[in-house]
Structure formats: C-alpha cells, structure tokens
Amino acid sequence: MTEPTTTSAATGPGWAQRYGAALMNTFGAPQRVLVRGEGAYVWDADGRRYLDLLGGIAVNALGHAHPAYVAAVTEQLGTLGHVSNFFATPAQVGLAEKLLALVTPGGAPAGSRVFFANSGTEANEAALKMARRHGGAARPRVLALEGAFHGRTMGALALTHKAAYREPFEPLPGGVEFVPFGDLAALEAAMGDDVAAVFLEPIQGEAGVRPLPPGYLARARELTSAAGALLVLDEIQSGMGRTGTWMAHHLPHVGGGVVPDVVTLAKGLGGGFPIGAAVALGEHAATLLGPGQHGTTFGGNPVAAAAALAVIGVIEDEGLLAHVAELGTWLREKLAGLGHARLAGVRGEGLLIAAELTEPVAAQVAAALLDAGFIVNPVRADALRLAPPLVLTTAQAQSFLDALPAALDAAGTRP
C-alpha cells in the first residue's frame, strides 16, 4: 500500500467539484474519484491504491477487470449489444436456464420461470406485482420485516422499513405491514388468508448484516403455505455465492431446505453490469405475470446476460463457493479474536460480514481505514459492513486485519 493521505485528499484535480456541479446530491460528496481497478484493488485519480472490501456493495463478485468477465462482455457486445424483448437471444435463454438450475438445491421445480430486470429494486417491483396478481382483491395485505431494505422505487420502497427513506415519498402503495425482525410469534399473529405475500431477506444487509434466526424461514414457509400466500426471498445482496452457497437460504441453518415461491436477485449476479431477476418457482409461476402485465426495455439484455453467465462460470471454475465459505469463516474468527475494546462482536455468513462496535463511531473508523487504503462501509452507526469481491485472498484480508486496530483507536480522536 502507498502511504496514507488525509481524507480530504485523493479526489483528483477538480473532479469532486465537477461532480457536485453536475450530479444531483442524492449520495452526498464522493469520498474518492476512482479511475481503475484490478482484482480486489481500486485506484483513485491521484494514483492511490485501496483494498476494496465493499465490492460496490456486494456487486463486484469477481473484483475488477477479471479477464474472463471482460472477454465475455466484449465478445457479446461485439456480436449483438441489444434487441427488444420482441426477440430472444441465446445469452438470455441460457442465463434463465442456469438460474433455474442454481436457485434451489437440486434445481427449480417444474413450471418455474424467470423475469429479467435491470436492478434489485426492479426485481422486487416485479415480485410485488406477482404478489398482487396472486392475491387479487381478496388478499390486500403484504408482510415485510422491520429493518427490511427492498429498494427505493415506489413499490419496493413500500416494502422498505426505514422511515427516512419512506416518509418523503408517502403515500406509498398500500397494504404493506411490518412485523418485528426474527419474531415468529409476531409473524404468526400477522398471518391470515388475506395476506398475498411475505417478503424476507435471509440476511438483512442494510440493517447491519442480520441473519434471520435458525428455523425462521422454515416456519415462514409453513405459515405462507397454510395461508395460500407467496413466500418471496430477497437474495439481492446475499445471493450468488456471497455466503459460500449460491443462495443464503441454501445454508442449512438459515433455510433448512426451504423452497420459496419467488427469489429476487441482482448485485453480484451481474458482477458490475446492471441486471436483476425475479425467479418464480413451481407450477403457478407461469401464471403470476402474463403478456402485457409487466415489461422492461433492457431486462434480459444480451450483454447483461453474458456478464452474468461469466460470473457464474468463474464462480464454478475457480471453486469460489468453497473459497468464500472457508475465507469467510477464517475472517470472522480473526475479527472476533482481535480483542479490541471497540469491537463488540461479528456476524454474517461467508463474505457478507458486519463488525459490531461498542460505540457509534463506525463512520470515523471507516474514514480512518479509507485513509489507510481500505474501503469498508459504516452500514450502521455501530457497525462496519464488509462485502468484498469473492476473489479476495487470505493475504489481502490479513492486511485489513493488521490495519483495523489502529483505525479503531483513531476513531475517538477524529473530528
């Protein structure tokens, strides 16, 4: 790593000012202006290198500029870049078939179908429309959990719990109710034959990497089946190998063999290229959305599909599921064993990890780490989120562990 600089440096000549003058202020001032990446590293406009432990928020599964990924996208773009959805492409069909083989252990049930979108929020919009079509007027209620994050477009936002995200845009599409996270008794009390669907994240990412308690998904499956409601699993952040399995609900202590009705995917699916998918499972899947009831101009784009196929191929060819499971366990154990007074605990699965802090200084710790050449995310005031590329090495992870104590110490002295 190059020598640390101050937080105000390393933004490049005038780039931050130009950003502020040209872009809407929806994300705040950029922390750095990044110009290139390779593997798990990125470089800013001043030439400083950073270990990317956020991966574009669990997006860059293969890191940056993976040769197989670049080759697949380049070849597809040089062959056929876009067609309307009046036509199909081999990449689109091949990706749908591949997802049906991966999304549930042993392959999807007969009749399952895929709808392609461009992002996670769009995948959840599609799933919400499926729920509405499934439930009809007799099932006006949809259940989600406190702490849920399902996106920011209006339908997905209605499923997102955080008041600061919701309130400026109310009234939102109606019928969504929130039940306490992990509380099975509350879910049982809320269920009824007027519920169209229950939306769950097996691991709540934006709430601070909170896995559902063991047995929760299995019981939710029983309740939704008994009530005739859909069980929708949002695997947008936790899916596509992030937990050392293709889907977080494949983990025995998380899903226990549960087969949901719909699984939504994005982020790591495209490895950096925008793509989302709503995978409907079972014989009823083909009837959840019919011709003319939903659509997208770019969903299933052949370049996006080629990118996703490349991601899946590299994960398979390079044995990344086993690598993520092993490295994730090692990293969580090492974090827990640091014994720093500001570390309260560690939670997560695979390479979706939160380091819980004893004080609300996560933003200060993240800033100190950025100065030291490491990108992490203060997902909560008292928690740091790690969602690095799946190709992260043990040596790279160790360099972060070596730098973390000093960043934790510095948090109390930073303005």
C-alpha positions, 0 to 999 in steps of 0.5 A: 500500500502507498502511504496514507493521505488525509481524507480530504485528499485523493479526489483528483484535480477538480473532479469532486467539484465537477461532480457536485456541479453536475450530479444531483446530491442524492449520495452526498460528496464522493469520498474518492474519484476512482479511475481503475481497478484490478482484482480486489484493488481500486485506484483513485485519480491521484494514483492511490491504491485501496483494498476494496472490501465493499465490492460496490456493495456486494456487486463486484463478485469477481473484483475488477477487470477479471479477464474472463468477465471482460472477454465475455462482455466484449465478445457479446457486445461485439456480436449483438449489444441489444434487441427488444424483448420482441426477440430472444437471444441465446445469452438470455435463454441460457442465463434463465436456464442456469438460474433455474438450475442454481436457485434451489438445491437440486434445481427449480421445480417444474413450471418455474420461470424467470423475469429479467430486470435491470436492478434489485429494486426492479426485481422486487417491483416485479415480485410485488406485482406477482404478489398482487396478481396472486392475491387479487382483491381478496388478499390486500395485505403484504408482510415485510420485516422491520429493518427490511431494505427492498429498494427505493422505487415506489413499490419496493420502497413500500416494502422498505422499513426505514422511515427516512427513506419512506416518509418523503415519498408517502403515500406509498402503495398500500397494504404493506405491514411490518412485523418485528425482525426474527419474531415468529410469534409476531409473524404468526399473529400477522398471518391470515388468508388475506395476506398475498405475500411475505417478503424476507431477506435471509440476511438483512444487509442494510440493517447491519448484516442480520441473519434471520434466526435458525428455523425462521424461514422454515416456519415462514414457509409453513405459515405462507403455505397454510395461508395460500400466500407467496413466500418471496426471498430477497437474495439481492445482496446475499445471493450468488455465492456471497455466503459460500452457497449460491443462495443464503437460504441454501445454508442449512441453518438459515433455510433448512431446505426451504423452497420459496415461491419467488427469489429476487436477485441482482448485485453480484449476479451481474458482477458490475453490469446492471441486471436483476431477476425475479425467479418464480418457482413451481407450477403457478409461476407461469401464471403470476405475470402474463403478456402485457402485465409487466415489461422492461426495455433492457431486462434480459439484455444480451450483454447483461446476460453474458456478464452474468453467465461469466460470473457464474462460470468463474464462480464454478471454475475457480471453486469460489463457493468453497473459497468464500465459505472457508475465507469467510469463516477464517475472517470472522474468527480473526475479527472476533479474536482481535480483542479490541475494546471497540469491537463488540462482536461479528456476524454474517455468513461467508463474505457478507460480514458486519463488525459490531462496535461498542460505540457509534463511531463506525463512520470515523473508523471507516474514514480512518481505514479509507485513509489507510487504503481500505474501503469498508462501509459504516452500514450502521452507526455501530457497525462496519459492513464488509462485502468484498469481491469473492476473489479476495485472498487470505493475504489481502484480508490479513492486511485489513486485519493488521490495519483495523486496530489502529483505525479503531483507536483513531476513531475517538480522536477524529473530528 
